Amino acid sequence: MNGRRYRIIPCTAEVLVSLCKPGPPRLLQVTENPLPEDAQVVRATYSAERDIVLVVIESESFKPVNEGDVIPWLPSPVLSATPLIVENP
């Protein structure tokens, strides 16, 4: 198999907006469905039909997808945000 090692992850507008809002510093941690360490963004496109951004990623850990085949979807990574508390010494 000589195909690309692609997968698609969906990203809602709510997630994108929450990552861009001002506020206290937060520590974001993936609590479910982490991506592989070597995952690289190939491209992203907006799906008006689903009202989400589809992000195509590539990783050596994915099985190849042949040209013309449907790229499999991955479950969205789940992030939890923990406020960072800085204490004065």
N, C-alpha and C positions, 0 to 999 in steps of 0.2 A: 504494500500500500504506500503510495507516494503522496497522499493528500496532506492538506494543512491540518495542524493540530489546533483547531478552533473550537470555541464554545461561546455561547451567548449568555450574558447575564442581564436580567431586566433591572432597571433602576427607576423608581417612581420620582415624580417631581417633588413630592414631599421630602424624600431623602435628600435630593439635591439642594433644596432650599434650606433644610435644617443644617446642612453642613456649611452653608454660606452665611448664616445669620450671626450677628454680633452677640456678644455675651461673655460670660466668664470663660476662661480657658477650660477646655474639656479634654479628657483623655478618651479617645475612641478605641474600642476594643471589639474585635470580631468574636461574637459569642456562638455563632452557628454558621455553617457553610463557608468556611474560609477558602480563599483561592490559593492555588499553589504558589510557592515562593517565587517561581520564575515567571508568573503570569505577566503578560505584556498586552497593553491595549493596541488593537489593530485598527479599530475604527468604532465610531458611535453614530447612531442615527435615531431620529425621533419617529416613533410609531404613533400616528394620530389615531389609528384604529384602536390601539390599546391604551393610549395616553401615557406612554412610558418611553424612556430612553433605552435603547438596546445597545449594549456594549459588547463588541466582539473582542474576545481575548484569545491569546495563544499561549500554550504551555507544552513543554516536552512530555509532561505526564499525561496529556490527553491522547486518546487514540486518534489516528488520522481520519479526516473526513475527505472523501474523494470529491473532485470537481463535479458539480451538478447535484450532489447529495445535500439534504437539509442539515444545517449546522445544529447540533443538539443544544438545548437550553440547560443551564445550571440553575439551581435555586439561588435566590439572592442571598448574599452574605448578610447576616443580621448583626447590626452594630449596637453596642450599648455605650452611652456617654456618661462618664463620671466627671463631675466638676473637679478641677485641680485646686487644692487648697495649699496656698503658700504661707508658711508660718515664719514669722520673724524670729531669728535666734535670740 
